[in-house]
Amino acid sequence: MTWTGIPISIFVLLHILFADPVQSSPIHGPNDSDLVSRDAVPDCQDWSSPYKGGYADGSGTYGLSNGVTHPYVFPAIRKCWYDFFVVKADTYFLPWERNSGKVYCTKSERCSISKTLGKSHCKTQSISVAGNVGITLLGQTLGVTVTITNDDQKCNSADDATSCSWNDGGCHVIWSQQEIFRQTGYRRKRCNYGHGDQTMCMENWEQNTPTTRVNYGCGSKCSD
């Protein structure tokens, strides 16, 4: 059989290959129309295991979407992507660490150190994501007041010209303590296979970024 001169089999094949993709855009936030329970969605790192990250699908503050793909699922090309949500944000300090060489005051009435070694810390993420994702999500502070360096890698060095002085005739070092801005949440994979947007899997996500705040300590001896 033919249809307007084209064999039916060829027409069907052309329809499959060139059918319009499903027009879909990410659905964001807790009002999603097709969310799943935590017991039903797989873990994105292991699809054979259920997600046990503790967050409900759609909870938290939406950050951004990325990783768009267009898989072919009969009878048309479809759309999938990742949504990122931030659920919690806070700050904490890393453990104290030595940040200067030793200064021996044994033959001086007073000795001092006016420059540290510049201990450096950079942004870390629990899962590998594109660089722009972490930078964009830094805007979701959830009310936490922090100042982040403009460095592209989001690194901060404890290299302040802090001056410490001693007059006890001992050996001393400067210690420093870096503040970290921590964001925790999850990302979910969403797809539209022709029946509306659906959550395919979820996994937790954490980002730790050094702020510009550093504590310095002058009260330590070389033996500490």
Secondary structure as UniProt FT lines:
FT   STRAND          2..3
FT   TURN            4..5
FT   STRAND          6..7
FT   HELIX           8..18
FT   TURN            30..31
FT   TURN            38..40
FT   STRAND          42..43
FT   TURN            44..45
FT   STRAND          46..50
FT   TURN            57..58
FT   STRAND          61..69
FT   STRAND          72..73
FT   TURN            74..75
FT   STRAND          76..77
FT   STRAND          79..93
FT   STRAND          97..98
FT   STRAND          103..104
FT   TURN            106..107
FT   STRAND          111..113
FT   STRAND          119..122
FT   STRAND          124..125
FT   HELIX           131..137
FT   TURN            138..139
FT   TURN            142..143
FT   TURN            152..153
FT   STRAND          155..158
FT   STRAND          164..166
FT   STRAND          171..192
FT   STRAND          197..221
FT   TURN            222..223
//
